[in-house]
Amino acid sequence: MMNRQHAIMTGVVFPRLVASAVAKRAENPAAPLSHAETIAVLLDRTRNRWGDSPAALELAERLGNLSGRELALPLRL
C-alpha cells in the first residue's frame, strides 16, 4: 500500500490540480491559486527536481501540513 506522501510525490493525488493551476495562470497571470492548487504545484516542482528522495518526501509531508494562510503568498509558475 502506498503512503500519502509517496502518492503525492508520484503524481497520483494532484495531477488535475497542477493542470488546473497552470491553465488558470496561463489564462490570467494575476488569478489566485487555491490552497490545494498551490500545494499541488509546489509538490509537482519538488517531485520534478528531487524525485522520490527522502528530502523530497519530507518536504511533501511539511507542505501537506501548511495552512491556507501560510500558502497565501503569491506563487509564480
mmCIF file as gemmi writes it, N, C-alpha and C atoms, coordinates in Angstrom:
data_model
loop_
_atom_site.group_PDB
_atom_site.id
_atom_site.type_symbol
_atom_site.label_atom_id
_atom_site.label_alt_id
_atom_site.label_comp_id
_atom_site.label_asym_id
_atom_site.label_entity_id
_atom_site.label_seq_id
_atom_site.pdbx_PDB_ins_code
_atom_site.Cartn_x
_atom_site.Cartn_y
_atom_site.Cartn_z
_atom_site.occupancy
_atom_site.B_iso_or_equiv
_atom_site.pdbx_formal_charge
_atom_site.auth_seq_id
_atom_site.auth_asym_id
_atom_site.pdbx_PDB_model_num
ATOM 1 N N . MET Axp A 1 ? 0.837 -1.188 0 1 0 ? 1 A 1
ATOM 2 C CA . MET Axp A 1 ? 0 0 0 1 0 ? 1 A 1
ATOM 3 C C . MET Axp A 1 ? 0.882 1.252 0 1 0 ? 1 A 1
ATOM 4 N N . MET Axp A 2 ? 0.49 2.237 -0.746 1 0 ? 2 A 1
ATOM 5 C CA . MET Axp A 2 ? 1.262 3.458 -0.914 1 0 ? 2 A 1
ATOM 6 C C . MET Axp A 2 ? 0.888 4.465 0.176 1 0 ? 2 A 1
ATOM 7 N N . ASN Axp A 3 ? 1.893 5.082 0.819 1 0 ? 3 A 1
ATOM 8 C CA . ASN Axp A 3 ? 1.559 6.095 1.811 1 0 ? 3 A 1
ATOM 9 C C . ASN Axp A 3 ? 1.2 7.407 1.116 1 0 ? 3 A 1
ATOM 10 N N . ARG Axp A 4 ? 0.625 8.331 1.873 1 0 ? 4 A 1
ATOM 11 C CA . ARG Axp A 4 ? 0.11 9.576 1.301 1 0 ? 4 A 1
ATOM 12 C C . ARG Axp A 4 ? 1.209 10.391 0.619 1 0 ? 4 A 1
ATOM 13 N N . GLN Axp A 5 ? 2.362 10.558 1.281 1 0 ? 5 A 1
ATOM 14 C CA . GLN Axp A 5 ? 3.423 11.358 0.683 1 0 ? 5 A 1
ATOM 15 C C . GLN Axp A 5 ? 3.927 10.75 -0.619 1 0 ? 5 A 1
ATOM 16 N N . HIS Axp A 6 ? 4.075 9.442 -0.653 1 0 ? 6 A 1
ATOM 17 C CA . HIS Axp A 6 ? 4.532 8.798 -1.883 1 0 ? 6 A 1
ATOM 18 C C . HIS Axp A 6 ? 3.493 8.98 -2.987 1 0 ? 6 A 1
ATOM 19 N N . ALA Axp A 7 ? 2.228 8.876 -2.642 1 0 ? 7 A 1
ATOM 20 C CA . ALA Axp A 7 ? 1.16 9.075 -3.627 1 0 ? 7 A 1
ATOM 21 C C . ALA Axp A 7 ? 1.197 10.491 -4.184 1 0 ? 7 A 1
ATOM 22 N N . ILE Axp A 8 ? 1.418 11.454 -3.306 1 0 ? 8 A 1
ATOM 23 C CA . ILE Axp A 8 ? 1.501 12.851 -3.743 1 0 ? 8 A 1
ATOM 24 C C . ILE Axp A 8 ? 2.707 13.049 -4.651 1 0 ? 8 A 1
ATOM 25 N N . MET Axp A 9 ? 3.856 12.566 -4.213 1 0 ? 9 A 1
ATOM 26 C CA . MET Axp A 9 ? 5.086 12.806 -4.952 1 0 ? 9 A 1
ATOM 27 C C . MET Axp A 9 ? 5.108 12.107 -6.306 1 0 ? 9 A 1
ATOM 28 N N . THR Axp A 10 ? 4.409 11.016 -6.447 1 0 ? 10 A 1
ATOM 29 C CA . THR Axp A 10 ? 4.408 10.319 -7.726 1 0 ? 10 A 1
ATOM 30 C C . THR Axp A 10 ? 3.287 10.805 -8.638 1 0 ? 10 A 1
ATOM 31 N N . GLY Axp A 11 ? 2.55 11.818 -8.203 1 0 ? 11 A 1
ATOM 32 C CA . GLY Axp A 11 ? 1.53 12.411 -9.055 1 0 ? 11 A 1
ATOM 33 C C . GLY Axp A 11 ? 0.201 11.696 -9.038 1 0 ? 11 A 1
ATOM 34 N N . VAL Axp A 12 ? 0.003 10.766 -8.107 1 0 ? 12 A 1
ATOM 35 C CA . VAL Axp A 12 ? -1.254 10.028 -8.058 1 0 ? 12 A 1
ATOM 36 C C . VAL Axp A 12 ? -2.379 10.917 -7.537 1 0 ? 12 A 1
ATOM 37 N N . VAL Axp A 13 ? -2.078 11.834 -6.628 1 0 ? 13 A 1
ATOM 38 C CA . VAL Axp A 13 ? -3.115 12.598 -5.951 1 0 ? 13 A 1
ATOM 39 C C . VAL Axp A 13 ? -3.467 13.907 -6.65 1 0 ? 13 A 1
ATOM 40 N N . PHE Axp A 14 ? -2.482 14.668 -7.14 1 0 ? 14 A 1
ATOM 41 C CA . PHE Axp A 14 ? -2.741 16.035 -7.577 1 0 ? 14 A 1
ATOM 42 C C . PHE Axp A 14 ? -2.557 16.38 -9.049 1 0 ? 14 A 1
ATOM 43 N N . PRO Axp A 15 ? -2.473 15.453 -9.984 1 0 ? 15 A 1
ATOM 44 C CA . PRO Axp A 15 ? -2.177 15.877 -11.362 1 0 ? 15 A 1
ATOM 45 C C . PRO Axp A 15 ? -3.219 16.825 -11.951 1 0 ? 15 A 1
ATOM 46 N N . ARG Axp A 16 ? -4.485 16.637 -11.615 1 0 ? 16 A 1
ATOM 47 C CA . ARG Axp A 16 ? -5.535 17.536 -12.139 1 0 ? 16 A 1
ATOM 48 C C . ARG Axp A 16 ? -5.411 18.931 -11.552 1 0 ? 16 A 1
ATOM 49 N N . LEU Axp A 17 ? -5.024 19.022 -10.269 1 0 ? 17 A 1
ATOM 50 C CA . LEU Axp A 17 ? -4.851 20.332 -9.648 1 0 ? 17 A 1
ATOM 51 C C . LEU Axp A 17 ? -3.688 21.086 -10.271 1 0 ? 17 A 1
ATOM 52 N N . VAL Axp A 18 ? -2.612 20.396 -10.591 1 0 ? 18 A 1
ATOM 53 C CA . VAL Axp A 18 ? -1.467 21.04 -11.243 1 0 ? 18 A 1
ATOM 54 C C . VAL Axp A 18 ? -1.904 21.559 -12.615 1 0 ? 18 A 1
ATOM 55 N N . ALA Axp A 19 ? -2.595 20.742 -13.364 1 0 ? 19 A 1
ATOM 56 C CA . ALA Axp A 19 ? -3.075 21.164 -14.686 1 0 ? 19 A 1
ATOM 57 C C . ALA Axp A 19 ? -4.009 22.368 -14.561 1 0 ? 19 A 1
ATOM 58 N N . SER Axp A 20 ? -4.876 22.348 -13.561 1 0 ? 20 A 1
ATOM 59 C CA . SER Axp A 20 ? -5.799 23.453 -13.327 1 0 ? 20 A 1
ATOM 60 C C . SER Axp A 20 ? -5.05 24.738 -13.002 1 0 ? 20 A 1
ATOM 61 N N . ALA Axp A 21 ? -4.05 24.634 -12.14 1 0 ? 21 A 1
ATOM 62 C CA . ALA Axp A 21 ? -3.272 25.813 -11.749 1 0 ? 21 A 1
ATOM 63 C C . ALA Axp A 21 ? -2.517 26.39 -12.934 1 0 ? 21 A 1
ATOM 64 N N . VAL Axp A 22 ? -1.898 25.539 -13.723 1 0 ? 22 A 1
ATOM 65 C CA . VAL Axp A 22 ? -1.147 26.003 -14.891 1 0 ? 22 A 1
ATOM 66 C C . VAL Axp A 22 ? -2.091 26.666 -15.899 1 0 ? 22 A 1
ATOM 67 N N . ALA Axp A 23 ? -3.239 26.059 -16.135 1 0 ? 23 A 1
ATOM 68 C CA . ALA Axp A 23 ? -4.205 26.626 -17.076 1 0 ? 23 A 1
ATOM 69 C C . ALA Axp A 23 ? -4.744 27.97 -16.574 1 0 ? 23 A 1
ATOM 70 N N . LYS Axp A 24 ? -5.016 28.039 -15.266 1 0 ? 24 A 1
ATOM 71 C CA . LYS Axp A 24 ? -5.533 29.278 -14.683 1 0 ? 24 A 1
ATOM 72 C C . LYS Axp A 24 ? -4.52 30.407 -14.842 1 0 ? 24 A 1
ATOM 73 N N . ARG Axp A 25 ? -3.245 30.118 -14.559 1 0 ? 25 A 1
ATOM 74 C CA . ARG Axp A 25 ? -2.208 31.142 -14.678 1 0 ? 25 A 1
ATOM 75 C C . ARG Axp A 25 ? -1.918 31.499 -16.137 1 0 ? 25 A 1
ATOM 76 N N . ALA Axp A 26 ? -2.075 30.556 -17.047 1 0 ? 26 A 1
ATOM 77 C CA . ALA Axp A 26 ? -1.865 30.856 -18.464 1 0 ? 26 A 1
ATOM 78 C C . ALA Axp A 26 ? -2.948 31.807 -18.967 1 0 ? 26 A 1
ATOM 79 N N . GLU Axp A 27 ? -4.161 31.599 -18.473 1 0 ? 27 A 1
ATOM 80 C CA . GLU Axp A 27 ? -5.283 32.444 -18.876 1 0 ? 27 A 1
ATOM 81 C C . GLU Axp A 27 ? -5.207 33.831 -18.241 1 0 ? 27 A 1
ATOM 82 N N . ASN Axp A 28 ? -4.854 33.875 -16.953 1 0 ? 28 A 1
ATOM 83 C CA . ASN Axp A 28 ? -4.788 35.136 -16.226 1 0 ? 28 A 1
ATOM 84 C C . ASN Axp A 28 ? -3.679 35.047 -15.177 1 0 ? 28 A 1
ATOM 85 N N . PRO Axp A 29 ? -2.499 35.637 -15.446 1 0 ? 29 A 1
ATOM 86 C CA . PRO Axp A 29 ? -1.366 35.529 -14.517 1 0 ? 29 A 1
ATOM 87 C C . PRO Axp A 29 ? -1.646 36.073 -13.118 1 0 ? 29 A 1
ATOM 88 N N . ALA Axp A 30 ? -2.636 36.945 -12.982 1 0 ? 30 A 1
ATOM 89 C CA . ALA Axp A 30 ? -2.952 37.516 -11.676 1 0 ? 30 A 1
ATOM 90 C C . ALA Axp A 30 ? -3.972 36.688 -10.898 1 0 ? 30 A 1
ATOM 91 N N . ALA Axp A 31 ? -4.485 35.646 -11.5 1 0 ? 31 A 1
ATOM 92 C CA . ALA Axp A 31 ? -5.512 34.834 -10.83 1 0 ? 31 A 1
ATOM 93 C C . ALA Axp A 31 ? -4.914 34.111 -9.63 1 0 ? 31 A 1
ATOM 94 N N . PRO Axp A 32 ? -5.591 34.192 -8.483 1 0 ? 32 A 1
ATOM 95 C CA . PRO Axp A 32 ? -5.066 33.49 -7.304 1 0 ? 32 A 1
ATOM 96 C C . PRO Axp A 32 ? -5.286 31.978 -7.425 1 0 ? 32 A 1
ATOM 97 N N . LEU Axp A 33 ? -4.345 31.219 -6.894 1 0 ? 33 A 1
ATOM 98 C CA . LEU Axp A 33 ? -4.489 29.765 -6.871 1 0 ? 33 A 1
ATOM 99 C C . LEU Axp A 33 ? -5.144 29.353 -5.563 1 0 ? 33 A 1
ATOM 100 N N . SER Axp A 34 ? -5.908 28.282 -5.604 1 0 ? 34 A 1
ATOM 101 C CA . SER Axp A 34 ? -6.5 27.75 -4.383 1 0 ? 34 A 1
ATOM 102 C C . SER Axp A 34 ? -5.406 27.119 -3.519 1 0 ? 34 A 1
ATOM 103 N N . HIS Axp A 35 ? -5.729 26.874 -2.281 1 0 ? 35 A 1
ATOM 104 C CA . HIS Axp A 35 ? -4.81 26.208 -1.352 1 0 ? 35 A 1
ATOM 105 C C . HIS Axp A 35 ? -4.335 24.882 -1.949 1 0 ? 35 A 1
ATOM 106 N N . ALA Axp A 36 ? -5.265 24.085 -2.437 1 0 ? 36 A 1
ATOM 107 C CA . ALA Axp A 36 ? -4.927 22.772 -3 1 0 ? 36 A 1
ATOM 108 C C . ALA Axp A 36 ? -4.068 22.907 -4.251 1 0 ? 36 A 1
ATOM 109 N N . GLU Axp A 37 ? -4.393 23.885 -5.117 1 0 ? 37 A 1
ATOM 110 C CA . GLU Axp A 37 ? -3.59 24.091 -6.327 1 0 ? 37 A 1
ATOM 111 C C . GLU Axp A 37 ? -2.164 24.508 -5.978 1 0 ? 37 A 1
ATOM 112 N N . THR Axp A 38 ? -2.021 25.37 -4.976 1 0 ? 38 A 1
ATOM 113 C CA . THR Axp A 38 ? -0.696 25.822 -4.563 1 0 ? 38 A 1
ATOM 114 C C . THR Axp A 38 ? 0.144 24.66 -4.065 1 0 ? 38 A 1
ATOM 115 N N . ILE Axp A 39 ? -0.425 23.84 -3.199 1 0 ? 39 A 1
ATOM 116 C CA . ILE Axp A 39 ? 0.298 22.67 -2.688 1 0 ? 39 A 1
ATOM 117 C C . ILE Axp A 39 ? 0.655 21.736 -3.84 1 0 ? 39 A 1
ATOM 118 N N . ALA Axp A 40 ? -0.295 21.51 -4.745 1 0 ? 40 A 1
ATOM 119 C CA . ALA Axp A 40 ? -0.046 20.601 -5.869 1 0 ? 40 A 1
ATOM 120 C C . ALA Axp A 40 ? 1.116 21.083 -6.729 1 0 ? 40 A 1
ATOM 121 N N . VAL Axp A 41 ? 1.162 22.38 -7.022 1 0 ? 41 A 1
ATOM 122 C CA . VAL Axp A 41 ? 2.246 22.922 -7.847 1 0 ? 41 A 1
ATOM 123 C C . VAL Axp A 41 ? 3.578 22.805 -7.121 1 0 ? 41 A 1
ATOM 124 N N . LEU Axp A 42 ? 3.597 23.143 -5.835 1 0 ? 42 A 1
ATOM 125 C CA . LEU Axp A 42 ? 4.848 23.026 -5.079 1 0 ? 42 A 1
ATOM 126 C C . LEU Axp A 42 ? 5.335 21.583 -5.031 1 0 ? 42 A 1
ATOM 127 N N . LEU Axp A 43 ? 4.423 20.655 -4.819 1 0 ? 43 A 1
ATOM 128 C CA . LEU Axp A 43 ? 4.807 19.246 -4.774 1 0 ? 43 A 1
ATOM 129 C C . LEU Axp A 43 ? 5.26 18.749 -6.141 1 0 ? 43 A 1
ATOM 130 N N . ASP Axp A 44 ? 4.6 19.211 -7.186 1 0 ? 44 A 1
ATOM 131 C CA . ASP Axp A 44 ? 4.997 18.808 -8.538 1 0 ? 44 A 1
ATOM 132 C C . ASP Axp A 44 ? 6.405 19.303 -8.854 1 0 ? 44 A 1
ATOM 133 N N . ARG Axp A 45 ? 6.685 20.538 -8.489 1 0 ? 45 A 1
ATOM 134 C CA . ARG Axp A 45 ? 8.037 21.07 -8.71 1 0 ? 45 A 1
ATOM 135 C C . ARG Axp A 45 ? 9.068 20.296 -7.904 1 0 ? 45 A 1
ATOM 136 N N . THR Axp A 46 ? 8.723 19.959 -6.672 1 0 ? 46 A 1
ATOM 137 C CA . THR Axp A 46 ? 9.637 19.184 -5.828 1 0 ? 46 A 1
ATOM 138 C C . THR Axp A 46 ? 9.895 17.822 -6.445 1 0 ? 46 A 1
ATOM 139 N N . ARG Axp A 47 ? 8.841 17.164 -6.884 1 0 ? 47 A 1
ATOM 140 C CA . ARG Axp A 47 ? 8.979 15.837 -7.494 1 0 ? 47 A 1
ATOM 141 C C . ARG Axp A 47 ? 9.821 15.902 -8.761 1 0 ? 47 A 1
ATOM 142 N N . ASN Axp A 48 ? 9.61 16.939 -9.553 1 0 ? 48 A 1
ATOM 143 C CA . ASN Axp A 48 ? 10.391 17.081 -10.787 1 0 ? 48 A 1
ATOM 144 C C . ASN Axp A 48 ? 11.869 17.31 -10.506 1 0 ? 48 A 1
ATOM 145 N N . ARG Axp A 49 ? 12.155 18 -9.415 1 0 ? 49 A 1
ATOM 146 C CA . ARG Axp A 49 ? 13.554 18.32 -9.115 1 0 ? 49 A 1
ATOM 147 C C . ARG Axp A 49 ? 14.272 17.208 -8.354 1 0 ? 49 A 1
ATOM 148 N N . TRP Axp A 50 ? 13.593 16.632 -7.35 1 0 ? 50 A 1
ATOM 149 C CA . TRP Axp A 50 ? 14.259 15.688 -6.462 1 0 ? 50 A 1
ATOM 150 C C . TRP Axp A 50 ? 13.736 14.257 -6.543 1 0 ? 50 A 1
ATOM 151 N N . GLY Axp A 51 ? 12.738 14.001 -7.35 1 0 ? 51 A 1
ATOM 152 C CA . GLY Axp A 51 ? 12.197 12.65 -7.456 1 0 ? 51 A 1
ATOM 153 C C . GLY Axp A 51 ? 11.638 12.157 -6.133 1 0 ? 51 A 1
ATOM 154 N N . ASP Axp A 52 ? 11.9 10.911 -5.804 1 0 ? 52 A 1
ATOM 155 C CA . ASP Axp A 52 ? 11.389 10.313 -4.572 1 0 ? 52 A 1
ATOM 156 C C . ASP Axp A 52 ? 12.455 10.253 -3.487 1 0 ? 52 A 1
ATOM 157 N N . SER Axp A 53 ? 13.35 11.212 -3.466 1 0 ? 53 A 1
ATOM 158 C CA . SER Axp A 53 ? 14.403 11.213 -2.45 1 0 ? 53 A 1
ATOM 159 C C . SER Axp A 53 ? 13.801 11.447 -1.065 1 0 ? 53 A 1
ATOM 160 N N . PRO Axp A 54 ? 14.493 11.068 -0.009 1 0 ? 54 A 1
ATOM 161 C CA . PRO Axp A 54 ? 13.986 11.313 1.348 1 0 ? 54 A 1
ATOM 162 C C . PRO Axp A 54 ? 13.701 12.795 1.616 1 0 ? 54 A 1
ATOM 163 N N . ALA Axp A 55 ? 14.539 13.676 1.084 1 0 ? 55 A 1
ATOM 164 C CA . ALA Axp A 55 ? 14.318 15.109 1.29 1 0 ? 55 A 1
ATOM 165 C C . ALA Axp A 55 ? 13.024 15.562 0.622 1 0 ? 55 A 1
ATOM 166 N N . ALA Axp A 56 ? 12.743 15.049 -0.558 1 0 ? 56 A 1
ATOM 167 C CA . ALA Axp A 56 ? 11.52 15.417 -1.27 1 0 ? 56 A 1
ATOM 168 C C . ALA Axp A 56 ? 10.288 14.903 -0.532 1 0 ? 56 A 1
ATOM 169 N N . LEU Axp A 57 ? 10.363 13.686 -0.012 1 0 ? 57 A 1
ATOM 170 C CA . LEU Axp A 57 ? 9.232 13.139 0.726 1 0 ? 57 A 1
ATOM 171 C C . LEU Axp A 57 ? 8.998 13.905 2.03 1 0 ? 57 A 1
ATOM 172 N N . GLU Axp A 58 ? 10.085 14.333 2.673 1 0 ? 58 A 1
ATOM 173 C CA . GLU Axp A 58 ? 9.939 15.14 3.889 1 0 ? 58 A 1
ATOM 174 C C . GLU Axp A 58 ? 9.291 16.482 3.564 1 0 ? 58 A 1
ATOM 175 N N . LEU Axp A 59 ? 9.707 17.111 2.453 1 0 ? 59 A 1
ATOM 176 C CA . LEU Axp A 59 ? 9.108 18.373 2.044 1 0 ? 59 A 1
ATOM 177 C C . LEU Axp A 59 ? 7.629 18.199 1.729 1 0 ? 59 A 1
ATOM 178 N N . ALA Axp A 60 ? 7.266 17.108 1.075 1 0 ? 60 A 1
ATOM 179 C CA . ALA Axp A 60 ? 5.862 16.838 0.773 1 0 ? 60 A 1
ATOM 180 C C . ALA Axp A 60 ? 5.045 16.752 2.055 1 0 ? 60 A 1
ATOM 181 N N . GLU Axp A 61 ? 5.591 16.1 3.055 1 0 ? 61 A 1
ATOM 182 C CA . GLU Axp A 61 ? 4.888 15.988 4.332 1 0 ? 61 A 1
ATOM 183 C C . GLU Axp A 61 ? 4.716 17.366 4.968 1 0 ? 61 A 1
ATOM 184 N N . ARG Axp A 62 ? 5.768 18.17 4.944 1 0 ? 62 A 1
ATOM 185 C CA . ARG Axp A 62 ? 5.683 19.505 5.538 1 0 ? 62 A 1
ATOM 186 C C . ARG Axp A 62 ? 4.711 20.398 4.774 1 0 ? 62 A 1
ATOM 187 N N . LEU Axp A 63 ? 4.738 20.348 3.447 1 0 ? 63 A 1
ATOM 188 C CA . LEU Axp A 63 ? 3.807 21.148 2.649 1 0 ? 63 A 1
ATOM 189 C C . LEU Axp A 63 ? 2.364 20.734 2.922 1 0 ? 63 A 1
ATOM 190 N N . GLY Axp A 64 ? 2.14 19.443 3.076 1 0 ? 64 A 1
ATOM 191 C CA . GLY Axp A 64 ? 0.798 18.957 3.356 1 0 ? 64 A 1
ATOM 192 C C . GLY Axp A 64 ? 0.257 19.44 4.685 1 0 ? 64 A 1
ATOM 193 N N . ASN Axp A 65 ? 1.132 19.875 5.594 1 0 ? 65 A 1
ATOM 194 C CA . ASN Axp A 65 ? 0.717 20.35 6.911 1 0 ? 65 A 1
ATOM 195 C C . ASN Axp A 65 ? 0.563 21.865 6.984 1 0 ? 65 A 1
ATOM 196 N N . LEU Axp A 66 ? 0.862 22.589 5.92 1 0 ? 66 A 1
ATOM 197 C CA . LEU Axp A 66 ? 0.752 24.042 5.943 1 0 ? 66 A 1
ATOM 198 C C . LEU Axp A 66 ? -0.706 24.477 5.89 1 0 ? 66 A 1
ATOM 199 N N . SER Axp A 67 ? -0.985 25.603 6.509 1 0 ? 67 A 1
ATOM 200 C CA . SER Axp A 67 ? -2.342 26.146 6.485 1 0 ? 67 A 1
ATOM 201 C C . SER Axp A 67 ? -2.515 27.031 5.256 1 0 ? 67 A 1
ATOM 202 N N . GLY Axp A 68 ? -3.747 27.367 4.947 1 0 ? 68 A 1
ATOM 203 C CA . GLY Axp A 68 ? -4.039 28.25 3.821 1 0 ? 68 A 1
ATOM 204 C C . GLY Axp A 68 ? -3.389 29.607 3.968 1 0 ? 68 A 1
ATOM 205 N N . ARG Axp A 69 ? -3.32 30.118 5.191 1 0 ? 69 A 1
ATOM 206 C CA . ARG Axp A 69 ? -2.716 31.427 5.425 1 0 ? 69 A 1
ATOM 207 C C . ARG Axp A 69 ? -1.221 31.397 5.121 1 0 ? 69 A 1
ATOM 208 N N . GLU Axp A 70 ? -0.567 30.291 5.454 1 0 ? 70 A 1
ATOM 209 C CA . GLU Axp A 70 ? 0.864 30.166 5.178 1 0 ? 70 A 1
ATOM 210 C C . GLU Axp A 70 ? 1.135 30.065 3.678 1 0 ? 70 A 1
ATOM 211 N N . LEU Axp A 71 ? 0.142 29.611 2.924 1 0 ? 71 A 1
ATOM 212 C CA . LEU Axp A 71 ? 0.314 29.471 1.48 1 0 ? 71 A 1
ATOM 213 C C . LEU Axp A 71 ? -0.319 30.627 0.704 1 0 ? 71 A 1
ATOM 214 N N . ALA Axp A 72 ? -0.695 31.686 1.402 1 0 ? 72 A 1
ATOM 215 C CA . ALA Axp A 72 ? -1.377 32.8 0.755 1 0 ? 72 A 1
ATOM 216 C C . ALA Axp A 72 ? -0.429 33.713 -0.015 1 0 ? 72 A 1
ATOM 217 N N . LEU Axp A 73 ? 0.863 33.437 0.04 1 0 ? 73 A 1
ATOM 218 C CA . LEU Axp A 73 ? 1.818 34.25 -0.692 1 0 ? 73 A 1
ATOM 219 C C . LEU Axp A 73 ? 1.665 34.007 -2.188 1 0 ? 73 A 1
ATOM 220 N N . PRO Axp A 74 ? 1.93 35.002 -3.018 1 0 ? 74 A 1
ATOM 221 C CA . PRO Axp A 74 ? 1.828 34.813 -4.472 1 0 ? 74 A 1
ATOM 222 C C . PRO Axp A 74 ? 2.757 33.698 -4.955 1 0 ? 74 A 1
ATOM 223 N N . LEU Axp A 75 ? 2.291 32.948 -5.911 1 0 ? 75 A 1
ATOM 224 C CA . LEU Axp A 75 ? 3.081 31.858 -6.472 1 0 ? 75 A 1
ATOM 225 C C . LEU Axp A 75 ? 3.287 32.116 -7.954 1 0 ? 75 A 1
ATOM 226 N N . ARG Axp A 76 ? 4.516 32.113 -8.373 1 0 ? 76 A 1
ATOM 227 C CA . ARG Axp A 76 ? 4.821 32.301 -9.797 1 0 ? 76 A 1
ATOM 228 C C . ARG Axp A 76 ? 5.067 30.949 -10.429 1 0 ? 76 A 1
ATOM 229 N N . LEU Axp A 77 ? 4.435 30.732 -11.57 1 0 ? 77 A 1
ATOM 230 C CA . LEU Axp A 77 ? 4.643 29.487 -12.319 1 0 ? 77 A 1
ATOM 231 C C . LEU Axp A 77 ? 5.58 29.749 -13.472 1 0 ? 77 A 1
